[in-house]
């Protein structure tokens, strides 16, 4: 990520309709874990549809530090994992990117030893790694956490590192990270591993399909029980990542809040069932055009609704903040209950700065619709909160200035540029005090993005 990311801001002149086609990038949460999964392969992996994100860049730095060779061209990433030169991941990188901790599974499976700093990421609540640790221990690993480092090794004969053993593992909660970490570790384990109460997210299925394309034997991904029969080694593959369902949902909401018609592709409508259902409940027409294309149409009016976030296939927590922006302009009172993370409603106070009427009590937000929003300076407190402020800014009268782009750039592939090409009056400036005439923006231009 650029050193300018903390000081740069987005300036939005709201109230303009959008129009056109949006190309949806590859899924952030698939890309990160599939990059980690490339550690399992003792050959070359070609990964397609990799989004241009700060988090992807950080994961690439983690893999490079472990000794892998990476080459990127546009959305194509070639990974050579023939040699892993060290079992210790760099502290300064892992603490910035939670997903990099998931590499402990494949490193341990390949080398029999791994040293992984405890993870970082958005401050949206406690996301402990105890499920990862207990699962690896069930597979025969010795694991200790000291001084912020998770040290794991597989006891072997004659002082050498051994091989993980298949095990039956029940996850107390359907953690995506734990499911992915243990599924990757089990691909090279000796025997059969069964993960019960596993996460069912599409990104888990994508990882399983990637591993199977390398010769792994994984069944049941997408259900609560995943069975993995370990193999001795995996081979090279050429694999394409699924479209990002959260980016898709974000653009659907951008169309909805600006009363615009947008065409989105490629998308996976089956991954968006709760999002599409809730948009239709609010009054936003969503049309499926073919197997990988969605069209959002202007709503006659926006109706209030209630939202409860749940693990997949429930309503995704990552869409909670962007939906809150839309509901600030809906007629009536909406209730949003955040049941996945305990600290993920901080954007409510920022939306109130734009004129929203939101009260927060515990993990519940009470949203009373208002006739209009007004532009103001706001700060994105996490990745999806930043996206929510962009969506609100598109509808607000006057100018909205958004700080905290280091969060936004972690998870959206040039969101400002894509919006600008749809007709939004939005621009990124490196000086928050700069006075830019947003009405003069050429929407066919492609300004540089600081990531």
Beta strands, then each sheet from edge to edge (+ up, - down):
strand 1: 9-13
strand 2: 19-23
strand 3: 44-48
strand 4: 69-73
strand 5: 76-80
strand 6: 113-117
strand 7: 141-146
strand 8: 149-154
strand 9: 168-170
strand 10: 192-196
strand 11: 217-219
strand 12: 225-229
strand 13: 237-240
strand 14: 261-265
strand 15: 286-288
strand 16: 293-296
strand 17: 306-308
strand 18: 333-337
strand 19: 357-361
strand 20: 364-368
strand 21: 377-379
strand 22: 399-403
strand 23: 425-429
sheet 1: 21+ 22+ 1- 23+
sheet 2: 2+ 14+ 16- 15+
sheet 3: 4+ 5- 3+ 13+
sheet 4: 6+ 8- 7+
sheet 5: 9+ 10+ 12- 11+
sheet 6: 17+ 18+ 20- 19+
end
